[in-house]
Amino acid sequence: MKKCESCGDPMMNLSDFGGQNKENRYCSHCTLSNGTLRPQYEIREKLVLNYMKVKKMERADSERFVDEMMARMPAWQ
């Protein structure tokens, strides 16, 4: 199973891959419709809001978590 090199999400189905291209290193959430990686600030904000909603985290905690997680991702090295 491949994981997105931007956010770490698993990519199992064709629709999970950016641009629906199984060779893409990034998921459909982190890319534009053509498979191009979105700017880091856009992905960060989406992830922060997602963790606030899903994990019920406060914004500051979510930002800290996302910043630490993204710093380990190959796309942001």
PDB file of N, CA, C and O in Angstrom:
ATOM      1  N   MET A   1       0.848  -1.186   0.000  1.00  0.00           N
ATOM      2  CA  MET A   1       0.000   0.000   0.000  1.00  0.00           C
ATOM      3  C   MET A   1       0.887   1.240   0.000  1.00  0.00           C
ATOM      4  O   MET A   1       1.795   1.372   0.821  1.00  0.00           O
ATOM      5  N   LYS A   2       0.613   2.128  -0.918  1.00  0.00           N
ATOM      6  CA  LYS A   2       1.344   3.385  -0.993  1.00  0.00           C
ATOM      7  C   LYS A   2       0.710   4.396  -0.051  1.00  0.00           C
ATOM      8  O   LYS A   2      -0.494   4.360   0.207  1.00  0.00           O
ATOM      9  N   LYS A   3       1.544   5.301   0.460  1.00  0.00           N
ATOM     10  CA  LYS A   3       1.051   6.389   1.295  1.00  0.00           C
ATOM     11  C   LYS A   3       1.440   7.708   0.649  1.00  0.00           C
ATOM     12  O   LYS A   3       2.503   7.824   0.039  1.00  0.00           O
ATOM     13  N   CYS A   4       0.579   8.687   0.787  1.00  0.00           N
ATOM     14  CA  CYS A   4       0.838  10.010   0.249  1.00  0.00           C
ATOM     15  C   CYS A   4       2.100  10.584   0.892  1.00  0.00           C
ATOM     16  O   CYS A   4       2.252  10.551   2.113  1.00  0.00           O
ATOM     17  N   GLU A   5       2.986  11.100   0.077  1.00  0.00           N
ATOM     18  CA  GLU A   5       4.236  11.676   0.572  1.00  0.00           C
ATOM     19  C   GLU A   5       4.060  13.103   1.067  1.00  0.00           C
ATOM     20  O   GLU A   5       5.031  13.752   1.454  1.00  0.00           O
ATOM     21  N   SER A   6       2.840  13.590   1.056  1.00  0.00           N
ATOM     22  CA  SER A   6       2.538  14.925   1.561  1.00  0.00           C
ATOM     23  C   SER A   6       1.847  14.864   2.916  1.00  0.00           C
ATOM     24  O   SER A   6       2.191  15.615   3.828  1.00  0.00           O
ATOM     25  N   CYS A   7       0.859  13.957   3.048  1.00  0.00           N
ATOM     26  CA  CYS A   7       0.065  13.904   4.285  1.00  0.00           C
ATOM     27  C   CYS A   7       0.094  12.544   4.974  1.00  0.00           C
ATOM     28  O   CYS A   7      -0.319  12.435   6.128  1.00  0.00           O
ATOM     29  N   GLY A   8       0.570  11.511   4.293  1.00  0.00           N
ATOM     30  CA  GLY A   8       0.643  10.186   4.886  1.00  0.00           C
ATOM     31  C   GLY A   8      -0.597   9.331   4.729  1.00  0.00           C
ATOM     32  O   GLY A   8      -0.615   8.190   5.190  1.00  0.00           O
ATOM     33  N   ASP A   9      -1.631   9.850   4.094  1.00  0.00           N
ATOM     34  CA  ASP A   9      -2.848   9.060   3.896  1.00  0.00           C
ATOM     35  C   ASP A   9      -2.570   7.855   3.001  1.00  0.00           C
ATOM     36  O   ASP A   9      -1.770   7.942   2.070  1.00  0.00           O
ATOM     37  N   PRO A  10      -3.234   6.724   3.283  1.00  0.00           N
ATOM     38  CA  PRO A  10      -3.078   5.554   2.413  1.00  0.00           C
ATOM     39  C   PRO A  10      -3.746   5.797   1.057  1.00  0.00           C
ATOM     40  O   PRO A  10      -4.774   6.467   0.963  1.00  0.00           O
ATOM     41  N   MET A  11      -3.143   5.241   0.024  1.00  0.00           N
ATOM     42  CA  MET A  11      -3.695   5.352  -1.326  1.00  0.00           C
ATOM     43  C   MET A  11      -3.851   3.930  -1.858  1.00  0.00           C
ATOM     44  O   MET A  11      -2.883   3.296  -2.279  1.00  0.00           O
ATOM     45  N   MET A  12      -5.092   3.446  -1.830  1.00  0.00           N
ATOM     46  CA  MET A  12      -5.357   2.062  -2.228  1.00  0.00           C
ATOM     47  C   MET A  12      -6.110   1.972  -3.550  1.00  0.00           C
ATOM     48  O   MET A  12      -5.820   1.109  -4.378  1.00  0.00           O
ATOM     49  N   ASN A  13      -7.074   2.861  -3.743  1.00  0.00           N
ATOM     50  CA  ASN A  13      -7.897   2.857  -4.959  1.00  0.00           C
ATOM     51  C   ASN A  13      -7.401   3.931  -5.906  1.00  0.00           C
ATOM     52  O   ASN A  13      -6.770   4.897  -5.478  1.00  0.00           O
ATOM     53  N   LEU A  14      -7.679   3.771  -7.182  1.00  0.00           N
ATOM     54  CA  LEU A  14      -7.260   4.745  -8.181  1.00  0.00           C
ATOM     55  C   LEU A  14      -7.723   6.151  -7.812  1.00  0.00           C
ATOM     56  O   LEU A  14      -6.997   7.120  -8.033  1.00  0.00           O
ATOM     57  N   SER A  15      -8.915   6.268  -7.257  1.00  0.00           N
ATOM     58  CA  SER A  15      -9.453   7.583  -6.900  1.00  0.00           C
ATOM     59  C   SER A  15      -8.690   8.238  -5.745  1.00  0.00           C
ATOM     60  O   SER A  15      -8.830   9.440  -5.519  1.00  0.00           O
ATOM     61  N   ASP A  16      -7.893   7.470  -5.019  1.00  0.00           N
ATOM     62  CA  ASP A  16      -7.095   8.020  -3.921  1.00  0.00           C
ATOM     63  C   ASP A  16      -5.854   8.753  -4.423  1.00  0.00           C
ATOM     64  O   ASP A  16      -5.305   9.600  -3.718  1.00  0.00           O
ATOM     65  N   PHE A  17      -5.420   8.435  -5.620  1.00  0.00           N
ATOM     66  CA  PHE A  17      -4.197   9.006  -6.182  1.00  0.00           C
ATOM     67  C   PHE A  17      -4.483  10.337  -6.865  1.00  0.00           C
ATOM     68  O   PHE A  17      -5.498  10.494  -7.543  1.00  0.00           O
ATOM     69  N   GLY A  18      -3.577  11.291  -6.678  1.00  0.00           N
ATOM     70  CA  GLY A  18      -3.720  12.581  -7.342  1.00  0.00           C
ATOM     71  C   GLY A  18      -3.803  12.418  -8.848  1.00  0.00           C
ATOM     72  O   GLY A  18      -2.994  11.706  -9.443  1.00  0.00           O
ATOM     73  N   GLY A  19      -4.774  13.073  -9.468  1.00  0.00           N
ATOM     74  CA  GLY A  19      -4.964  12.969 -10.902  1.00  0.00           C
ATOM     75  C   GLY A  19      -5.361  11.586 -11.356  1.00  0.00           C
ATOM     76  O   GLY A  19      -5.302  11.283 -12.548  1.00  0.00           O
ATOM     77  N   GLN A  20      -5.770  10.732 -10.415  1.00  0.00           N
ATOM     78  CA  GLN A  20      -6.109   9.331 -10.675  1.00  0.00           C
ATOM     79  C   GLN A  20      -4.995   8.630 -11.450  1.00  0.00           C
ATOM     80  O   GLN A  20      -5.234   7.874 -12.392  1.00  0.00           O
ATOM     81  N   ASN A  21      -3.763   8.916 -11.011  1.00  0.00           N
ATOM     82  CA  ASN A  21      -2.575   8.340 -11.632  1.00  0.00           C
ATOM     83  C   ASN A  21      -1.846   7.537 -10.560  1.00  0.00           C
ATOM     84  O   ASN A  21      -1.321   8.109  -9.605  1.00  0.00           O
ATOM     85  N   LYS A  22      -1.813   6.220 -10.715  1.00  0.00           N
ATOM     86  CA  LYS A  22      -1.190   5.344  -9.709  1.00  0.00           C
ATOM     87  C   LYS A  22       0.302   5.608  -9.523  1.00  0.00           C
ATOM     88  O   LYS A  22       0.894   5.124  -8.559  1.00  0.00           O
ATOM     89  N   GLU A  23       0.909   6.352 -10.413  1.00  0.00           N
ATOM     90  CA  GLU A  23       2.326   6.703 -10.283  1.00  0.00           C
ATOM     91  C   GLU A  23       2.517   7.977  -9.452  1.00  0.00           C
ATOM     92  O   GLU A  23       3.639   8.299  -9.064  1.00  0.00           O
ATOM     93  N   ASN A  24       1.434   8.697  -9.179  1.00  0.00           N
ATOM     94  CA  ASN A  24       1.528   9.940  -8.417  1.00  0.00           C
ATOM     95  C   ASN A  24       1.897   9.624  -6.972  1.00  0.00           C
ATOM     96  O   ASN A  24       1.361   8.685  -6.382  1.00  0.00           O
ATOM     97  N   ARG A  25       2.805  10.399  -6.407  1.00  0.00           N
ATOM     98  CA  ARG A  25       3.255  10.193  -5.030  1.00  0.00           C
ATOM     99  C   ARG A  25       2.340  10.875  -4.019  1.00  0.00           C
ATOM    100  O   ARG A  25       2.526  10.730  -2.811  1.00  0.00           O
ATOM    101  N   TYR A  26       1.343  11.624  -4.517  1.00  0.00           N
ATOM    102  CA  TYR A  26       0.474  12.406  -3.641  1.00  0.00           C
ATOM    103  C   TYR A  26      -0.988  12.013  -3.831  1.00  0.00           C
ATOM    104  O   TYR A  26      -1.403  11.618  -4.920  1.00  0.00           O
ATOM    105  N   CYS A  27      -1.757  12.129  -2.755  1.00  0.00           N
ATOM    106  CA  CYS A  27      -3.161  11.722  -2.799  1.00  0.00           C
ATOM    107  C   CYS A  27      -4.045  12.793  -3.435  1.00  0.00           C
ATOM    108  O   CYS A  27      -3.613  13.918  -3.687  1.00  0.00           O
ATOM    109  N   SER A  28      -5.270  12.414  -3.679  1.00  0.00           N
ATOM    110  CA  SER A  28      -6.228  13.325  -4.317  1.00  0.00           C
ATOM    111  C   SER A  28      -6.566  14.519  -3.429  1.00  0.00           C
ATOM    112  O   SER A  28      -6.981  15.559  -3.941  1.00  0.00           O
ATOM    113  N   HIS A  29      -6.401  14.399  -2.115  1.00  0.00           N
ATOM    114  CA  HIS A  29      -6.675  15.519  -1.217  1.00  0.00           C
ATOM    115  C   HIS A  29      -5.564  16.565  -1.272  1.00  0.00           C
ATOM    116  O   HIS A  29      -5.816  17.746  -1.038  1.00  0.00           O
ATOM    117  N   CYS A  30      -4.355  16.148  -1.574  1.00  0.00           N
ATOM    118  CA  CYS A  30      -3.198  17.040  -1.577  1.00  0.00           C
ATOM    119  C   CYS A  30      -2.872  17.597  -2.954  1.00  0.00           C
ATOM    120  O   CYS A  30      -1.919  18.361  -3.108  1.00  0.00           O
ATOM    121  N   THR A  31      -3.660  17.218  -3.956  1.00  0.00           N
ATOM    122  CA  THR A  31      -3.363  17.657  -5.319  1.00  0.00           C
ATOM    123  C   THR A  31      -4.551  18.366  -5.955  1.00  0.00           C
ATOM    124  O   THR A  31      -5.695  18.253  -5.516  1.00  0.00           O
ATOM    125  N   LEU A  32      -4.225  19.089  -6.992  1.00  0.00           N
ATOM    126  CA  LEU A  32      -5.259  19.665  -7.853  1.00  0.00           C
ATOM    127  C   LEU A  32      -5.811  18.539  -8.719  1.00  0.00           C
ATOM    128  O   LEU A  32      -5.274  17.431  -8.705  1.00  0.00           O
ATOM    129  N   SER A  33      -6.858  18.803  -9.459  1.00  0.00           N
ATOM    130  CA  SER A  33      -7.492  17.749 -10.264  1.00  0.00           C
ATOM    131  C   SER A  33      -6.542  17.129 -11.292  1.00  0.00           C
ATOM    132  O   SER A  33      -6.737  15.986 -11.706  1.00  0.00           O
ATOM    133  N   ASN A  34      -5.512  17.883 -11.706  1.00  0.00           N
ATOM    134  CA  ASN A  34      -4.566  17.343 -12.688  1.00  0.00           C
ATOM    135  C   ASN A  34      -3.422  16.556 -12.037  1.00  0.00           C
ATOM    136  O   ASN A  34      -2.536  16.057 -12.730  1.00  0.00           O
ATOM    137  N   GLY A  35      -3.444  16.447 -10.689  1.00  0.00           N
ATOM    138  CA  GLY A  35      -2.428  15.673  -9.989  1.00  0.00           C
ATOM    139  C   GLY A  35      -1.258  16.482  -9.463  1.00  0.00           C
ATOM    140  O   GLY A  35      -0.366  15.930  -8.820  1.00  0.00           O
ATOM    141  N   THR A  36      -1.248  17.780  -9.725  1.00  0.00           N
ATOM    142  CA  THR A  36      -0.176  18.650  -9.249  1.00  0.00           C
ATOM    143  C   THR A  36      -0.352  18.925  -7.759  1.00  0.00           C
ATOM    144  O   THR A  36      -1.462  19.186  -7.296  1.00  0.00           O
ATOM    145  N   LEU A  37       0.736  18.864  -7.021  1.00  0.00           N
ATOM    146  CA  LEU A  37       0.704  19.092  -5.581  1.00  0.00           C
ATOM    147  C   LEU A  37       0.235  20.511  -5.259  1.00  0.00           C
ATOM    148  O   LEU A  37       0.707  21.484  -5.847  1.00  0.00           O
ATOM    149  N   ARG A  38      -0.695  20.610  -4.322  1.00  0.00           N
ATOM    150  CA  ARG A  38      -1.187  21.913  -3.858  1.00  0.00           C
ATOM    151  C   ARG A  38      -0.086  22.590  -3.038  1.00  0.00           C
ATOM    152  O   ARG A  38       0.844  21.922  -2.586  1.00  0.00           O
ATOM    153  N   PRO A  39      -0.183  23.914  -2.841  1.00  0.00           N
ATOM    154  CA  PRO A  39       0.786  24.595  -1.985  1.00  0.00           C
ATOM    155  C   PRO A  39       0.712  24.060  -0.548  1.00  0.00           C
ATOM    156  O   PRO A  39      -0.352  23.650  -0.082  1.00  0.00           O
ATOM    157  N   GLN A  40       1.826  24.069   0.125  1.00  0.00           N
ATOM    158  CA  GLN A  40       1.912  23.528   1.473  1.00  0.00           C
ATOM    159  C   GLN A  40       0.911  24.189   2.426  1.00  0.00           C
ATOM    160  O   GLN A  40       0.289  23.503   3.237  1.00  0.00           O
ATOM    161  N   TYR A  41       0.750  25.499   2.338  1.00  0.00           N
ATOM    162  CA  TYR A  41      -0.161  26.185   3.262  1.00  0.00           C
ATOM    163  C   TYR A  41      -1.610  25.708   3.092  1.00  0.00           C
ATOM    164  O   TYR A  41      -2.356  25.652   4.070  1.00  0.00           O
ATOM    165  N   GLU A  42      -2.010  25.367   1.876  1.00  0.00           N
ATOM    166  CA  GLU A  42      -3.370  24.867   1.647  1.00  0.00           C
ATOM    167  C   GLU A  42      -3.561  23.487   2.286  1.00  0.00           C
ATOM    168  O   GLU A  42      -4.571  23.227   2.938  1.00  0.00           O
ATOM    169  N   ILE A  43      -2.589  22.624   2.090  1.00  0.00           N
ATOM    170  CA  ILE A  43      -2.668  21.280   2.656  1.00  0.00           C
ATOM    171  C   ILE A  43      -2.653  21.364   4.175  1.00  0.00           C
ATOM    172  O   ILE A  43      -3.424  20.680   4.848  1.00  0.00           O
ATOM    173  N   ARG A  44      -1.780  22.197   4.711  1.00  0.00           N
ATOM    174  CA  ARG A  44      -1.694  22.361   6.165  1.00  0.00           C
ATOM    175  C   ARG A  44      -3.041  22.773   6.740  1.00  0.00           C
ATOM    176  O   ARG A  44      -3.502  22.191   7.721  1.00  0.00           O
ATOM    177  N   GLU A  45      -3.665  23.760   6.143  1.00  0.00           N
ATOM    178  CA  GLU A  45      -4.940  24.254   6.667  1.00  0.00           C
ATOM    179  C   GLU A  45      -6.016  23.177   6.597  1.00  0.00           C
ATOM    180  O   GLU A  45      -6.795  23.023   7.539  1.00  0.00           O
ATOM    181  N   LYS A  46      -6.072  22.430   5.497  1.00  0.00           N
ATOM    182  CA  LYS A  46      -7.047  21.337   5.382  1.00  0.00           C
ATOM    183  C   LYS A  46      -6.827  20.296   6.476  1.00  0.00           C
ATOM    184  O   LYS A  46      -7.782  19.805   7.078  1.00  0.00           O
ATOM    185  N   LEU A  47      -5.565  19.966   6.727  1.00  0.00           N
ATOM    186  CA  LEU A  47      -5.253  18.968   7.747  1.00  0.00           C
ATOM    187  C   LEU A  47      -5.591  19.490   9.145  1.00  0.00           C
ATOM    188  O   LEU A  47      -6.148  18.757   9.962  1.00  0.00           O
ATOM    189  N   VAL A  48      -5.260  20.733   9.419  1.00  0.00           N
ATOM    190  CA  VAL A  48      -5.567  21.328  10.725  1.00  0.00           C
ATOM    191  C   VAL A  48      -7.071  21.260  10.980  1.00  0.00           C
ATOM    192  O   VAL A  48      -7.504  20.810  12.041  1.00  0.00           O
ATOM    193  N   LEU A  49      -7.855  21.699  10.019  1.00  0.00           N
ATOM    194  CA  LEU A  49      -9.313  21.679  10.179  1.00  0.00           C
ATOM    195  C   LEU A  49      -9.843  20.259  10.328  1.00  0.00           C
ATOM    196  O   LEU A  49     -10.767  20.017  11.104  1.00  0.00           O
ATOM    197  N   ASN A  50      -9.266  19.327   9.593  1.00  0.00           N
ATOM    198  CA  ASN A  50      -9.696  17.932   9.683  1.00  0.00           C
ATOM    199  C   ASN A  50      -9.440  17.366  11.077  1.00  0.00           C
ATOM    200  O   ASN A  50     -10.317  16.720  11.650  1.00  0.00           O
ATOM    201  N   TYR A  51      -8.258  17.599  11.626  1.00  0.00           N
ATOM    202  CA  TYR A  51      -7.960  17.079  12.965  1.00  0.00           C
ATOM    203  C   TYR A  51      -8.804  17.761  14.032  1.00  0.00           C
ATOM    204  O   TYR A  51      -9.167  17.135  15.029  1.00  0.00           O
ATOM    205  N   MET A  52      -9.119  19.028  13.835  1.00  0.00           N
ATOM    206  CA  MET A  52      -9.998  19.708  14.780  1.00  0.00           C
ATOM    207  C   MET A  52     -11.377  19.058  14.781  1.00  0.00           C
ATOM    208  O   MET A  52     -11.992  18.887  15.834  1.00  0.00           O
ATOM    209  N   LYS A  53     -11.854  18.698  13.600  1.00  0.00           N
ATOM    210  CA  LYS A  53     -13.189  18.117  13.479  1.00  0.00           C
ATOM    211  C   LYS A  53     -13.209  16.651  13.918  1.00  0.00           C
ATOM    212  O   LYS A  53     -14.026  16.258  14.751  1.00  0.00           O
ATOM    213  N   VAL A  54     -12.317  15.857  13.360  1.00  0.00           N
ATOM    214  CA  VAL A  54     -12.345  14.414  13.584  1.00  0.00           C
ATOM    215  C   VAL A  54     -11.833  14.034  14.978  1.00  0.00           C
ATOM    216  O   VAL A  54     -12.431  13.204  15.663  1.00  0.00           O
ATOM    217  N   LYS A  55     -10.738  14.641  15.381  1.00  0.00           N
ATOM    218  CA  LYS A  55     -10.122  14.295  16.673  1.00  0.00           C
ATOM    219  C   LYS A  55     -10.542  15.231  17.795  1.00  0.00           C
ATOM    220  O   LYS A  55     -10.114  15.077  18.939  1.00  0.00           O
ATOM    221  N   LYS A  56     -11.388  16.209  17.456  1.00  0.00           N
ATOM    222  CA  LYS A  56     -11.876  17.179  18.452  1.00  0.00           C
ATOM    223  C   LYS A  56     -10.721  17.916  19.139  1.00  0.00           C
ATOM    224  O   LYS A  56     -10.761  18.166  20.344  1.00  0.00           O
ATOM    225  N   MET A  57      -9.701  18.257  18.360  1.00  0.00           N
ATOM    226  CA  MET A  57      -8.535  18.954  18.896  1.00  0.00           C
ATOM    227  C   MET A  57      -8.772  20.463  18.877  1.00  0.00           C
ATOM    228  O   MET A  57      -9.483  20.979  18.014  1.00  0.00           O
ATOM    229  N   GLU A  58      -8.176  21.156  19.829  1.00  0.00           N
ATOM    230  CA  GLU A  58      -8.148  22.620  19.788  1.00  0.00           C
ATOM    231  C   GLU A  58      -7.241  23.021  18.635  1.00  0.00           C
ATOM    232  O   GLU A  58      -6.358  22.258  18.242  1.00  0.00           O
ATOM    233  N   ARG A  59      -7.454  24.222  18.088  1.00  0.00           N
ATOM    234  CA  ARG A  59      -6.689  24.657  16.921  1.00  0.00           C
ATOM    235  C   ARG A  59      -5.177  24.626  17.176  1.00  0.00           C
ATOM    236  O   ARG A  59      -4.425  24.112  16.348  1.00  0.00           O
ATOM    237  N   ALA A  60      -4.731  25.160  18.294  1.00  0.00           N
ATOM    238  CA  ALA A  60      -3.289  25.209  18.579  1.00  0.00           C
ATOM    239  C   ALA A  60      -2.691  23.798  18.639  1.00  0.00           C
ATOM    240  O   ALA A  60      -1.595  23.565  18.128  1.00  0.00           O
ATOM    241  N   ASP A  61      -3.403  22.872  19.257  1.00  0.00           N
ATOM    242  CA  ASP A  61      -2.925  21.488  19.331  1.00  0.00           C
ATOM    243  C   ASP A  61      -2.905  20.843  17.953  1.00  0.00           C
ATOM    244  O   ASP A  61      -1.972  20.118  17.608  1.00  0.00           O
ATOM    245  N   SER A  62      -3.933  21.111  17.178  1.00  0.00           N
ATOM    246  CA  SER A  62      -4.013  20.566  15.826  1.00  0.00           C
ATOM    247  C   SER A  62      -2.887  21.116  14.959  1.00  0.00           C
ATOM    248  O   SER A  62      -2.264  20.368  14.204  1.00  0.00           O
ATOM    249  N   GLU A  63      -2.621  22.410  15.060  1.00  0.00           N
ATOM    250  CA  GLU A  63      -1.532  23.021  14.283  1.00  0.00           C
ATOM    251  C   GLU A  63      -0.190  22.405  14.654  1.00  0.00           C
ATOM    252  O   GLU A  63       0.610  22.090  13.773  1.00  0.00           O
ATOM    253  N   ARG A  64       0.064  22.233  15.936  1.00  0.00           N
ATOM    254  CA  ARG A  64       1.313  21.625  16.395  1.00  0.00           C
ATOM    255  C   ARG A  64       1.452  20.205  15.856  1.00  0.00           C
ATOM    256  O   ARG A  64       2.510  19.821  15.358  1.00  0.00           O
ATOM    257  N   PHE A  65       0.378  19.433  15.959  1.00  0.00           N
ATOM    258  CA  PHE A  65       0.382  18.050  15.480  1.00  0.00           C
ATOM    259  C   PHE A  65       0.656  17.996  13.979  1.00  0.00           C
ATOM    260  O   PHE A  65       1.506  17.231  13.525  1.00  0.00           O
ATOM    261  N   VAL A  66      -0.060  18.802  13.220  1.00  0.00           N
ATOM    262  CA  VAL A  66       0.095  18.810  11.761  1.00  0.00           C
ATOM    263  C   VAL A  66       1.499  19.277  11.361  1.00  0.00           C
ATOM    264  O   VAL A  66       2.108  18.699  10.461  1.00  0.00           O
ATOM    265  N   ASP A  67       2.013  20.308  12.016  1.00  0.00           N
ATOM    266  CA  ASP A  67       3.353  20.795  11.687  1.00  0.00           C
ATOM    267  C   ASP A  67       4.411  19.725  11.925  1.00  0.00           C
ATOM    268  O   ASP A  67       5.324  19.566  11.116  1.00  0.00           O
ATOM    269  N   GLU A  68       4.296  18.989  13.033  1.00  0.00           N
ATOM    270  CA  GLU A  68       5.247  17.917  13.325  1.00  0.00           C
ATOM    271  C   GLU A  68       5.119  16.775  12.319  1.00  0.00           C
ATOM    272  O   GLU A  68       6.122  16.215  11.878  1.00  0.00           O
ATOM    273  N   MET A  69       3.880  16.432  11.959  1.00  0.00           N
ATOM    274  CA  MET A  69       3.642  15.344  11.012  1.00  0.00           C
ATOM    275  C   MET A  69       4.153  15.725   9.617  1.00  0.00           C
ATOM    276  O   MET A  69       4.823  14.930   8.959  1.00  0.00           O
ATOM    277  N   MET A  70       3.837  16.934   9.177  1.00  0.00           N
ATOM    278  CA  MET A  70       4.249  17.350   7.830  1.00  0.00           C
ATOM    279  C   MET A  70       5.766  17.474   7.718  1.00  0.00           C
ATOM    280  O   MET A  70       6.324  17.253   6.643  1.00  0.00           O
ATOM    281  N   ALA A  71       6.429  17.819   8.795  1.00  0.00           N
ATOM    282  CA  ALA A  71       7.892  17.954   8.766  1.00  0.00           C
ATOM    283  C   ALA A  71       8.573  16.618   8.462  1.00  0.00           C
ATOM    284  O   ALA A  71       9.716  16.595   8.004  1.00  0.00           O
ATOM    285  N   ARG A  72       7.883  15.515   8.712  1.00  0.00           N
ATOM    286  CA  ARG A  72       8.436  14.182   8.437  1.00  0.00           C
ATOM    287  C   ARG A  72       8.100  13.675   7.031  1.00  0.00           C
ATOM    288  O   ARG A  72       8.648  12.664   6.593  1.00  0.00           O
ATOM    289  N   MET A  73       7.215  14.361   6.332  1.00  0.00           N
ATOM    290  CA  MET A  73       6.774  13.896   5.014  1.00  0.00           C
ATOM    291  C   MET A  73       7.804  14.284   3.934  1.00  0.00           C
ATOM    292  O   MET A  73       8.310  15.407   3.932  1.00  0.00           O
ATOM    293  N   PRO A  74       8.105  13.361   3.030  1.00  0.00           N
ATOM    294  CA  PRO A  74       9.089  13.638   1.976  1.00  0.00           C
ATOM    295  C   PRO A  74       8.798  14.889   1.143  1.00  0.00           C
ATOM    296  O   PRO A  74       9.729  15.564   0.703  1.00  0.00           O
ATOM    297  N   ALA A  75       7.550  15.198   0.925  1.00  0.00           N
ATOM    298  CA  ALA A  75       7.212  16.357   0.099  1.00  0.00           C
ATOM    299  C   ALA A  75       7.680  17.667   0.721  1.00  0.00           C
ATOM    300  O   ALA A  75       7.887  18.648   0.007  1.00  0.00           O
ATOM    301  N   TRP A  76       7.849  17.697   2.029  1.00  0.00           N
ATOM    302  CA  TRP A  76       8.152  18.950   2.725  1.00  0.00           C
ATOM    303  C   TRP A  76       9.538  18.954   3.361  1.00  0.00           C
ATOM    304  O   TRP A  76       9.820  19.775   4.234  1.00  0.00           O
ATOM    305  N   GLN A  77      10.394  18.048   2.930  1.00  0.00           N
ATOM    306  CA  GLN A  77      11.758  17.991   3.455  1.00  0.00           C
ATOM    307  C   GLN A  77      12.612  19.088   2.870  1.00  0.00           C
ATOM    308  O   GLN A  77      13.793  19.193   3.200  1.00  0.00           O
TER     309      GLN A  77
END
